[in-house]
Each structure stands twice: as C-alpha cells, then as structure tokens.
Amino acid sequence: MKKIVVLGGGYGGVVTTKHLAKLFKKDKDVEIQLIDKDPYHTLLTELHEVAANRAPEESIQIELKKIFAGQNVDVVLDYIDNIDFNSKELRSKKHTYKYDYLVIGTGCKPTFFGIPGAEEHAMTLWSYEDAVKLKIQVRRMFSEAAKETDPAIRKKKLSFVVVGAGFTGVELVGELAEFRDELCKEFYIDPSEVRLVVADMAPKILPILPDKLIDKAVKRLNKMNVEIVTNAKITGVTKSSVLLGEKELEAATIVWTAGVEGSDLVGKLDVQQEGRKRIVTNDKLQSVDHEDVYIVGDNIFYIPEGETRPVPQMVENAEQAGPIIAHNIHADVKGKPKKSYKPGFHGTMVCIGSRYGVANVGLPNKMFMVSGFFAMFCKHLINMYYLFTVAGFNKVWTYMMHEFFHVNNNRSFVGGHFAKRSPNFWLLPLRIFVGYKWLQEGLDKLPKVLKNPSDIFLIPAAPQAKGDAVSAASAAAEAVTSTVDAQAAASAVQSASTAVTALPVPDFITNTVNWFMNIFFYTSDGGYTGLASVFQTGMVFAEIIIGILLIAGLFTAVSSIVTVALGIMIWSSSMASSEMLWYMTAGVALIGGSGSMFGLDYYVLPWLKKQWRRIPLVRRWYLYTD
C-alpha cells in the first residue's frame, strides 16, 4: 500500500489531488489523503468581493468533501504543526499521519516587512475569515459615523487606507469604492465625506502590468474617487493611522495587502528555502532535500531554464504545477519517466470594481492588452473554467448566479441586465392565459384528428399538389362564374379576402423544410405518408398537454421552451399567422420559471432535485444545482 498525503486545500493542493485521484482511480493499493485545517477550499482571488459585499460569503467556499465526492480521496480536517521527514510523518496535536509521498501546498500568509505596528493594528485580506471581518468593519464604521457628531472622529471613521497597490490591494479598493456608494445611501452620508486611499512603496501601482494598462487603472481609480499614493515610505502603523515618513494618514480602518511569505509551518521546516519562506525545488518540483516530497503553488521556489526569476506566486502556477506533480508521483509508483516543469503562463488580470478591469492575456510568447468589458469577460471565463475543473457544473452554476443573476445594485460587468429581480407572480396571469390558448387550440382540433387521422390539415400540401389545386380552383371558378349568379361570386371573393396571410419565411428555410417533408411526409403522388398522420396527431396532443402544464404550473420552463420551439416550427412551414409571434415572445418570458407561484413546480421541482442528487453518477459529476 502506497500512501500519498497532500497537505493544504488551496488551489495547488486541490488541483494536485484531483489529478492524483484520476491517475490512481483503478489502483486499490494507493491511498490518497488531503489534510487541511478548514473543511472548505477558499477562492482567494475572490475575497475582495465578499469583503465589499458584492458576493455572498458562501460564494468563495467549496466544501472539500463535495470536490472529492465519489473519488478515492480521504479528506481530513486537522492542523499540522510539524513534519518529520526522516520518519515520513506529519504530526498534529492529536494525530500522526504516515506518508510515502508528500505534497506540500500550505500556501502563504501576509508579511509585514518588520514595519512597526503593521501586524498589530492593520487588518488583512488573506482568508475567508479576513473577508467577513473586513465587511463587518466597514459597515460598522459607516453606522457609527452616521451617528457621530464630532467632525474629526467622523472623518476618521469614514477614512479607509489600503496598504499595498498590487492586485489584491487595487481589487479591494475598487470594490470598496462601489460598497461606499451603497453604504452612503443606506446611512445617508455624503460620498464626499468618505476617503479611500491605496498606498504603496513602489513608484507605480500594479507594477507587473504594462504601463498602458497601469494608466487605465489609475484613471479608473481616480474616476471612483480613490486617492493613489506611490513612492510612499511607510514607517509605521498605529491603531488609527499609517505613517508615511513624516506624514500621518489617519483612518479607523487600515488593510494590509503589501506582500506575502510562506506559512508558519513552512518557515520552520528543515528544508532549503529562498525568497520569503519558499521551498527550493528541482525541475520535477521535488524538494532538493527530499525526493519523496513535492512542492506546489505559492510554496515553490523554482527558476525555470532560461529565466532569471522564480515562478510567480499566482493561481496559474498552482494550476500548472499540480498535474506535473501528480504525473511524477504516478510515474514513480509505476516505474515510468518523470516530467520537468515547464510553465507557460497566459497573463494576468485585475478587476477594479464589478464593471471594469484590465488584463494582459494571451499565449506565453504573445500577450494582448484588454480593458473594460472584455477584461472582465476574460476574468469570469477563466474563473468558471477553474471551477468546472474543481466542482463541475454545480459550482459554475452557483458562480453564475452570484455574479450575473442574483446581484445587488447591478454590481456586475453586464450591469443589471441579467439580474433576476422580477417576482414570478407577475407572470402568473400570462402563464395561465398562454396555457388556456394552447389548450383551446388543441381541443378545437382534437375531434378532427379522432374522426379521421388521415385528414391532414396541420401540414401544408406538397408543392406539386398545390399547383394542381390552383389549376383546379381556376377551372372551377370559370365554371362557377358562367353558371352561378353574381351574388355567389361576390360571396366567394369576400371569403378569399378574409384568408389569413402567413408570416414570410426566407427561401433557404422554405427549401430546407420542403426537402425534409418530401422525405418524411409526402408520397410520390402528392399525398401524405402514415408518418404525417402520426405527426399531426402528436402536434394536437402536444398543444393540449402544454396548455394543461402551463395552467397547472408544472414543468413550466420546459413547456415554455416547447412553446417557442413549436412556434418556430410552425413558422418555418409557412403556416404561421402573426398571432404566432405572440406565442413565441410569451414563451420566452415564461422560461424563467413562473410555476413557482401558485403552481405545482413549487412542490414537484424540489422533490425531483432531491431524488436526482441521490443518483451516484449525478453526485460524481456534480450534475445538480444547490
């Protein structure tokens, strides 16, 4: 029995464990164990959204047991405080864990560079708890300031300083600017009273990005009334201020985002380290001191061939390192050759609030600079790709709900256009009326179908039959006009004038439909096949069933989609009157699920979801919604 232990449920730990589980899924003699102090995987790149109340708290958490449901992975909740490499053991206060292969991915923590008072007085943004605590702090300051009569104290409570103008700091201050506007309305505070500052010792913000994108980021922050302080010599932090050289910047809320270092555990391990507690590895991502110990994510210190700097501490590094580590462990167990780590990063991006971002993305040797809508689109697309690899459809759906549909104050890169703000009960009258119309249509046609199924009236006649019918009608008309009085002829003309005109259909659609019907519905002599009778009967019963379902509010989304589909089908056959446009547009409006109000969907859908989630395959592939 081989035992592989992955320490840390961050990006690197989760990706590595997922690939290990896949590679060893048929190996009963291999045990995979993931150990983390928290029962959930935290989306660290989205912490700012929770801190500034854009997304709900649970949106940045994914339960580890959900991620590895149905896979050969034992998820253990424990805090490891020591590793004995000689005896191959991880130790906590209560337990000891043996390993044959160890993957260290404990991540980083904020570093304060020895600046006096920074660690004691500044808040941080590096965990789920940090984000929740910061959100509570910001709201509390607004609440207290709203009731404060002393101008100096009120000003201090409404001042917020973010130290560090890298990605985390800029994203946080951008979100706080939007949160500020919401809180000002809630607590009746003039936005001009609120001071937001982002300060950094570097000469410019976001130094990793090209200057063109930095300029755009600066303009965006200025537009959001955020003060930018660069080249700031930060000498200390007090309970209510940041010391910038001889200048004191007063604020009741100070957030430190100025840098990171390896976790406490990594810092005390007896392994070679460089660059603020990062473990030195070889090209296989093994510790240079222990070949059975692999390093993933922010803990890696490795300089790729041809480079002068170590791999960056970013999510994509963890995502690319994880599969290599899993492959190399699998290769070692199976006696196959290992692979070297050759990262090829695809760029960086930063969002400044919910509606604007800047990104430098592309291929490793060809980057493209984008901003605004397209930068935010790229960020969301990459987030959803990662979430799909981790927790499949389930988490992608949840992410879309939080980011696009269930948004507050239109805080989305598409504004409120996708936000589900209209209660379903407003659609109740429309749902019942559309259902009644379908039921009426079906019941009117039902006697004809039951009396003579071969009497086809829902399918247009074959093209050649139409021509024959026109010739016959012309001949009949001549005969009638010679033998029938003027009053009968006038009546015939009046009937013709009241005929319904079908909606126009493009020629290429008409030709396609005729080709299809010639194969399945028309006989060689211009008549109809038996399949045509079956199709017509099915159409009539479909109208009746749709009508009943819409009135009862059962499977309304499906019924509405079928309504639109039937409308398109009837239109394409050149038999749709203008009334069909109403059916189709009403069907689109009802797709959102109006059956939850005075409908059976309220009872049936939750029960079906519960039964669906009990299916092993569904749980294994996350094919469900929360």
C-alpha positions in Angstrom: 0.0 0.0 0.0 1.3 3.4 -1.1 0.1 6.5 0.8 0.1 9.9 -0.8 -0.6 12.9 1.5 -1.4 16.3 0.1 -1.1 19.0 2.8 -3.2 22.0 2.1 -6.6 22.5 0.4 -5.7 25.6 -1.6 -5.5 25.9 -5.4 -2.4 23.8 -5.7 -3.5 21.1 -3.2 -6.9 20.7 -4.8 -5.7 20.5 -8.4 -2.9 18.1 -7.5 -5.3 15.8 -5.6 -7.9 15.9 -8.4 -5.2 14.7 -10.8 -3.9 12.1 -8.4 -7.4 10.7 -7.9 -7.8 10.4 -11.7 -4.4 8.7 -12.3 -4.9 6.2 -9.4 -8.6 5.6 -9.7 -8.1 1.9 -10.6 -5.3 1.3 -8.0 -6.8 -0.2 -4.8 -3.3 -0.3 -3.3 -2.8 3.5 -3.3 -4.3 5.7 -0.7 -4.7 9.5 -1.2 -5.2 11.8 1.7 -5.9 15.5 1.7 -5.3 17.3 5.0 -6.4 20.9 5.7 -7.4 22.9 8.7 -10.6 24.1 7.1 -13.4 21.9 5.6 -13.6 24.0 2.6 -11.5 25.3 -0.3 -11.4 29.1 -0.4 -11.3 31.1 -3.6 -8.7 33.5 -2.5 -8.9 35.6 -5.7 -12.5 36.5 -4.9 -12.0 37.6 -1.3 -12.5 41.2 -2.2 -16.0 40.6 -3.5 -17.1 39.3 -0.1 -15.2 42.0 1.8 -17.1 44.7 -0.1 -20.4 42.9 -0.1 -20.6 42.2 -3.8 -20.9 38.4 -3.4 -22.4 36.4 -0.5 -20.0 34.8 2.0 -20.6 31.2 0.8 -19.7 32.1 -2.8 -16.0 31.9 -2.0 -16.2 28.5 -0.3 -16.3 25.0 -1.8 -16.7 22.1 0.6 -13.7 19.8 0.1 -15.8 16.6 0.5 -18.0 17.9 -2.3 -15.0 18.4 -4.5 -13.8 14.8 -4.0 -17.2 13.1 -3.8 -17.1 9.7 -5.3 -13.3 9.8 -5.7 -10.6 7.8 -3.9 -9.6 10.7 -1.6 -9.8 10.8 2.2 -10.4 14.4 3.3 -9.1 15.0 6.8 -9.7 18.1 8.9 -6.6 18.8 11.1 -3.9 21.3 11.7 -0.4 20.0 11.1 2.3 21.7 13.2 5.3 19.5 12.4 6.7 17.3 9.7 9.4 14.7 10.4 11.0 13.9 7.0 13.2 11.2 8.4 10.3 9.1 9.7 7.9 10.3 7.0 5.3 11.6 9.4 3.1 14.6 9.7 2.1 15.5 13.2 -0.7 17.5 14.8 -1.6 17.8 18.5 -3.7 14.7 18.4 -2.7 12.6 15.4 0.3 11.3 13.4 0.0 10.7 9.6 2.4 8.5 7.7 3.2 9.1 4.1 5.2 7.6 1.2 4.8 10.7 -0.9 4.1 14.2 0.4 2.8 17.2 -1.4 3.2 20.5 0.5 0.8 23.2 -0.5 0.2 25.2 2.7 0.3 28.5 0.8 1.3 31.8 2.2 0.3 34.4 4.8 0.7 38.2 4.8 4.2 39.6 5.5 4.7 43.0 7.2 8.4 43.5 6.5 9.1 44.4 10.1 7.2 47.7 9.9 6.3 48.7 13.5 2.6 48.2 14.4 1.6 46.8 11.0 0.8 43.3 12.2 -0.8 44.5 15.4 -3.1 47.2 14.0 -3.8 46.5 10.3 -6.4 44.2 9.0 -5.5 41.7 6.3 -7.3 40.0 3.4 -5.9 36.6 3.0 -8.6 34.2 4.2 -12.4 33.7 4.3 -12.4 35.0 7.9 -10.5 38.1 6.9 -13.0 39.0 4.2 -16.0 38.6 6.6 -14.3 40.5 9.3 -13.5 43.4 6.9 -17.0 43.6 5.6 -18.4 43.9 9.2 -15.7 46.5 10.0 -16.6 48.7 7.0 -20.3 48.6 7.7 -19.8 49.3 11.3 -17.7 52.4 10.6 -20.4 53.8 8.4 -23.1 53.0 11.0 -21.1 54.7 13.8 -20.1 57.7 11.6 -23.8 58.3 10.7 -24.4 59.0 14.4 -21.2 60.8 15.2 -21.4 64.5 15.9 -17.6 65.2 16.3 -16.3 66.1 12.8 -12.8 64.8 13.5 -14.0 61.4 14.7 -16.5 61.2 11.9 -13.8 61.9 9.3 -11.5 59.2 10.8 -14.3 56.6 10.8 -15.0 57.4 7.1 -11.4 57.1 6.1 -10.1 53.7 4.7 -6.5 53.0 3.8 -5.3 50.0 1.8 -1.5 49.5 2.1 -0.3 47.7 -1.0 -1.1 48.5 -4.6 -0.7 45.1 -6.1 -3.5 43.0 -7.4 -5.1 42.4 -4.0 -4.9 46.0 -2.9 -6.3 47.5 -6.1 -9.1 45.0 -6.4 -10.1 45.6 -2.8 -10.1 49.4 -3.0 -12.1 49.2 -6.3 -14.7 47.1 -4.6 -14.8 49.4 -1.6 -15.5 52.3 -3.8 -18.7 50.6 -5.0 -19.5 49.5 -1.5 -19.0 53.1 -0.3 -21.7 54.3 -2.7 -24.2 51.7 -1.4 -23.4 52.5 2.3 -23.7 56.2 1.7 -27.3 55.7 0.5 -28.1 53.3 3.3 -26.7 55.6 6.1 -27.5 59.0 4.4 -23.9 60.0 4.2 -22.5 62.3 1.5 -20.0 60.3 -0.6 -17.6 63.3 -0.5 -17.1 62.6 3.2 -15.6 59.2 2.6 -11.9 58.9 1.9 -10.4 55.9 0.2 -6.7 55.6 -0.2 -4.4 53.0 -1.7 -0.7 53.4 -0.8 2.4 51.6 -1.9 6.2 52.0 -1.5 6.6 51.2 -5.2 6.7 54.0 -7.8 3.5 52.8 -9.5 0.5 50.6 -8.9 0.2 47.1 -10.4 3.9 47.0 -11.4 3.6 43.6 -13.2 1.3 45.1 -15.9 2.3 47.2 -18.9 2.3 50.9 -18.4 -0.6 51.4 -20.8 -2.8 49.2 -18.6 -1.5 50.9 -15.4 -2.5 54.3 -16.8 -6.0 52.9 -17.4 -6.2 51.5 -13.9 -5.1 54.9 -12.5 -7.8 56.7 -14.5 -10.4 54.3 -13.3 -9.5 54.6 -9.7 -9.4 58.4 -10.0 -12.9 58.3 -11.5 -14.0 56.3 -8.5 -12.6 59.0 -6.2 -9.8 56.8 -4.9 -6.6 58.5 -3.8 -3.4 56.9 -5.0 -0.2 57.3 -3.0 3.0 55.8 -4.5 6.7 56.1 -3.5 5.3 56.1 0.0 7.9 55.4 2.7 5.7 53.5 5.1 7.4 53.7 8.5 4.8 52.5 10.9 1.1 51.8 11.6 -0.8 52.8 14.7 -4.3 51.9 15.8 -5.8 54.8 13.8 -3.2 55.9 11.2 -0.5 55.0 8.7 2.9 56.8 9.0 4.2 57.8 5.6 7.6 59.2 6.5 6.9 62.3 8.5 3.3 62.4 7.3 0.4 60.7 9.2 -2.5 59.4 7.3 -5.4 59.0 9.8 -8.0 56.2 9.3 -10.0 54.0 11.5 -9.7 51.1 9.0 -6.3 50.1 7.7 -5.9 47.0 5.5 -2.5 45.5 4.7 -2.1 43.8 1.3 1.6 44.6 0.8 3.1 41.2 0.4 3.1 37.5 1.4 5.5 34.9 2.8 5.4 31.2 3.4 3.1 29.7 6.0 4.3 29.3 9.6 4.8 25.6 9.1 6.9 26.0 6.0 9.0 28.6 7.8 10.2 26.1 10.5 10.8 23.1 8.2 14.3 21.8 7.8 14.5 22.3 4.0 16.3 24.7 1.8 14.3 27.9 1.3 14.6 31.1 -0.6 12.6 34.3 -1.1 10.4 34.7 2.0 9.9 31.1 3.0 9.6 29.4 -0.4 10.9 25.8 -0.6 13.6 25.3 -3.3 12.7 22.5 -5.8 14.2 20.8 -8.8 12.7 20.7 -12.2 10.4 17.8 -11.2 9.1 20.1 -8.3 10.6 17.8 -5.7 12.3 19.4 -2.7 16.0 19.4 -3.3 16.4 17.8 0.1 13.8 15.1 -0.1 12.9 13.3 -3.4 9.6 12.0 -1.9 8.4 15.5 -1.0 6.8 17.7 -3.7 6.0 21.4 -3.5 3.0 23.0 -5.2 1.6 26.5 -5.5 2.9 29.6 -3.7 5.4 27.4 -1.7 7.5 26.7 -4.9 10.9 28.3 -5.4 12.0 27.2 -8.8 13.7 29.2 -11.6 12.8 27.6 -15.0 15.5 27.1 -17.5 16.3 30.3 -19.4 14.6 32.5 -16.7 16.2 34.8 -14.1 13.3 34.9 -11.6 11.4 32.2 -9.8 7.9 31.2 -10.9 5.4 33.7 -9.7 3.1 33.2 -6.7 -0.2 33.1 -8.7 -3.1 30.8 -9.2 -2.0 29.7 -12.7 1.3 28.5 -11.3 -0.6 26.2 -8.9 -2.9 25.0 -11.7 0.1 24.1 -14.0 2.2 22.6 -11.2 -0.5 20.3 -9.8 -0.8 18.0 -12.9 3.0 17.7 -13.2 3.4 16.7 -9.6 0.5 14.1 -9.9 2.2 12.7 -13.1 5.6 12.4 -11.4 4.2 10.6 -8.3 2.3 8.3 -10.6 5.4 7.7 -12.7 7.5 6.9 -9.7 4.9 4.4 -8.4 4.7 2.8 -11.9 8.4 3.0 -12.7 7.9 5.4 -15.6 9.9 8.6 -16.5 9.0 11.8 -14.8 8.3 15.2 -16.5 10.0 18.5 -15.9 8.0 21.6 -15.0 7.9 24.0 -18.0 5.3 26.6 -17.1 3.8 28.8 -19.8 1.6 31.5 -18.2 -1.2 33.1 -20.0 -1.2 36.5 -18.4 -2.6 38.5 -15.5 -5.8 40.4 -14.9 -7.2 42.6 -12.3 -10.8 43.9 -11.8 -11.4 47.4 -10.4 -14.9 47.1 -9.1 -17.5 44.9 -10.6 -17.7 46.6 -14.0 -14.2 47.4 -15.1 -10.9 45.5 -15.4 -7.5 45.5 -17.1 -5.8 42.4 -18.4 -2.6 41.3 -20.2 -3.5 37.9 -21.5 -2.7 35.6 -24.4 -0.1 33.0 -25.2 3.2 32.8 -23.4 5.0 34.5 -26.3 2.2 36.7 -27.4 0.2 38.8 -25.0 -2.8 41.1 -25.7 -3.8 44.1 -23.6 -7.6 44.4 -23.0 -9.6 46.5 -20.6 -13.2 47.2 -19.6 -15.9 44.7 -20.6 -13.5 42.3 -22.4 -11.1 42.1 -19.4 -14.0 41.3 -17.1 -15.3 38.7 -19.5 -11.9 37.0 -19.6 -11.7 37.0 -15.8 -15.2 35.4 -15.4 -14.4 32.9 -18.2 -11.2 31.8 -16.5 -12.9 31.6 -13.1 -15.6 29.4 -14.5 -13.1 27.2 -16.2 -11.3 26.6 -13.0 -14.5 26.0 -11.1 -15.6 23.5 -13.7 -12.4 21.5 -13.3 -12.8 21.5 -9.5 -16.6 21.0 -8.9 -18.1 20.7 -12.4 -21.4 22.2 -13.4 -22.6 22.7 -9.8 -20.1 25.4 -8.9 -20.2 27.1 -12.3 -23.9 27.4 -12.0 -23.6 28.8 -8.4 -20.9 31.3 -9.7 -23.1 32.5 -12.5 -26.0 33.0 -10.0 -23.8 35.1 -7.7 -22.0 37.1 -10.4 -24.7 37.7 -13.0 -28.2 36.9 -11.9 -28.5 37.4 -8.1 -26.5 40.6 -8.0 -27.2 43.6 -5.8 -27.3 47.2 -7.0 -26.4 46.0 -10.5 -22.8 45.2 -9.5 -21.9 43.0 -12.5 -19.9 43.6 -15.6 -23.2 43.4 -17.5 -24.9 45.7 -15.0 -28.4 44.5 -14.1 -29.4 43.2 -17.5 -29.3 39.6 -16.3 -30.4 40.2 -12.7 -33.5 38.2 -11.7 -35.3 41.0 -9.8 -38.9 40.4 -11.0 -41.0 38.2 -8.7 -42.6 35.3 -10.6 -46.1 36.2 -9.5 -46.2 39.0 -12.1 -46.0 36.2 -14.7 -48.9 34.2 -13.3 -51.7 35.8 -15.5 -49.5 35.4 -18.6 -48.7 31.8 -17.8 -52.4 30.8 -17.3 -53.5 32.7 -20.4 -50.9 31.1 -22.7 -51.8 27.7 -21.3 -55.5 28.4 -22.0 -54.8 29.4 -25.6 -52.8 26.2 -26.2 -55.5 24.1 -24.6 -58.2 25.8 -26.7 -56.2 25.2 -29.9 -55.7 21.6 -29.1 -59.2 20.8 -28.1 -60.6 22.5 -31.2 -58.5 20.2 -33.4 -58.9 17.0 -31.4 -62.3 16.0 -32.8 -61.0 16.2 -36.4 -58.0 14.1 -35.6 -60.0 11.5 -33.7 -62.6 11.3 -36.5 -60.2 10.8 -39.4 -56.4 10.7 -38.5 -55.5 10.6 -42.3 -57.2 14.0 -42.8 -54.1 16.2 -42.8 -54.7 19.9 -42.1 -51.6 20.8 -40.0 -49.1 20.0 -42.7 -49.0 22.1 -46.0 -49.8 20.2 -49.2 -46.9 19.1 -51.4 -45.7 21.8 -53.8 -46.9 19.9 -56.9 -50.3 19.3 -55.2 -50.5 23.0 -54.5 -50.0 23.7 -58.2 -52.7 21.1 -59.2 -55.1 22.6 -56.6 -54.6 26.1 -58.0 -55.3 24.9 -61.6 -58.4 23.0 -60.4 -59.6 26.0 -58.5 -59.2 28.3 -61.6 -61.2 25.9 -63.7 -63.9 25.6 -61.1 -64.0 29.4 -60.8 -64.6 29.8 -64.5 -67.4 27.2 -64.4 -69.0 28.9 -61.4 -68.9 32.3 -63.0 -70.7 31.0 -66.0 -73.5 29.2 -64.1 -73.8 30.9 -60.7 -75.3 34.3 -60.1 -73.4 37.4 -59.2 -74.3 37.2 -55.5 -72.5 33.8 -55.1 -69.4 35.1 -56.9 -69.3 38.1 -54.6 -69.5 35.8 -51.6 -66.5 33.8 -52.9 -64.5 37.0 -53.4 -65.3 38.1 -49.9 -64.2 34.8 -48.4 -60.9 34.9 -50.3 -60.2 38.5 -49.0 -60.6 37.3 -45.4 -58.0 34.5 -45.7 -55.1 34.7 -43.2 -51.7 35.7 -44.6 -48.8 33.6 -43.3 -45.6 35.2 -42.0 -42.9 35.5 -44.6 -40.1 32.8 -44.4 -36.7 33.1 -46.1 -36.3 30.9 -49.2 -33.5 28.8 -47.8 -35.6 27.8 -44.8 -38.6 27.0 -47.1 -36.4 24.9 -49.3 -34.9 23.0 -46.3 -38.4 22.3 -44.9 -39.7 21.2 -48.2 -36.8 18.8 -48.6 -37.5 17.4 -45.2 -41.2 17.0 -45.8 -40.6 15.4 -49.2 -38.6 12.6 -47.4 -40.9 12.0 -44.5 -44.4 13.4 -45.1 -45.2 13.4 -48.9 -45.8 10.4 -51.2 -44.9 10.3 -54.8 -48.4 11.1 -56.0 -48.6 14.3 -53.8 -50.4 12.6 -50.9 -49.4 12.1 -47.3 -47.5 9.3 -45.6 -48.6 7.5 -42.4 -45.9 9.4 -40.5 -47.7 12.6 -41.4 -50.8 11.3 -39.6 -48.7 10.4 -36.5 -47.0 13.8 -36.6 -50.3 15.7 -36.8 -51.9 13.7 -34.0 -48.8 14.3 -31.9 -49.0 18.0 -32.5 -52.5 18.2 -31.4 -51.9 16.3 -28.2 -48.7 18.3 -27.6 -50.8 21.5 -27.7 -53.3 20.1 -25.1 -50.5 18.8 -22.8 -48.6 22.1 -22.9 -51.8 24.0 -22.1 -52.5 21.8 -19.1 -49.0 22.0 -17.8 -48.9 25.8 -18.1 -52.2 26.2 -16.3 -51.2 23.8 -13.6 -47.7 25.4 -13.3 -45.9 22.1 -13.8 -42.6 22.0 -15.7 -43.3 25.5 -16.9 -39.8 26.2 -18.1 -39.9 23.1 -20.3 -43.4 23.9 -21.5 -42.3 27.4 -22.4 -39.3 26.2 -24.3 -41.6 23.8 -26.3 -44.0 26.8 -26.9 -41.1 28.7 -28.6 -40.0 25.6 -30.5 -43.5 24.9 -31.8 -43.8 28.5 -32.9 -40.6 28.4 -34.8 -41.6 25.0 -36.4 -45.0 26.3 -37.5 -43.4 29.5 -38.9 -40.8 27.6 -40.8 -43.6 25.5 -42.5 -45.1 28.8 -43.9 -48.3 28.3 -41.9 -47.9 30.8 -39.1 -50.0 33.8 -38.8 -48.9 37.0 -37.0 -50.5 35.6 -33.8 -47.7 33.0 -33.6 -45.3 35.9 -32.8 -47.2 36.5 -29.6 -47.0 32.8 -28.6 -43.2 32.8 -29.1 -42.5 36.0 -27.2 -44.8 35.0 -24.3 -43.0 31.6 -24.2 -39.6 33.3 -23.9 -40.9 35.4 -21.0 -42.2 32.3 -19.1 -39.0 30.3 -19.4 -37.7 31.8 -16.2 -39.9 29.6 -14.1 -43.3 31.1 -13.3 -44.6 27.8 -12.0 -43.2 28.5 -8.5 -46.2 30.9 -7.9 -49.5 29.0 -7.4 -48.2 26.1 -9.5 -47.2 22.5 -9.0 -43.5 23.4 -9.7 -43.3 24.8 -6.1 -43.8 21.2 -4.8 -42.6 19.0 -7.6 -39.2 20.5 -8.6 -37.6 20.5 -5.1 -38.7 16.8 -4.7 -37.2 15.9 -8.1 -34.0 17.7 -7.3 -33.7 15.7 -4.1 -34.2 12.4 -6.0 -31.8 13.5 -8.7 -29.0 14.2 -6.3 -29.3 10.7 -4.8 -28.1 9.2 -8.1 -24.4 8.2 -7.7 -23.4 9.4 -11.2 -25.0 12.8 -10.7 -23.1 13.3 -7.4 -19.9 12.1 -9.0 -20.1 14.6 -11.9 -21.7 17.5 -10.0 -24.7 17.5 -12.3 -27.0 19.3 -10.0 -27.8 22.7 -8.6 -27.8 23.8 -5.0 
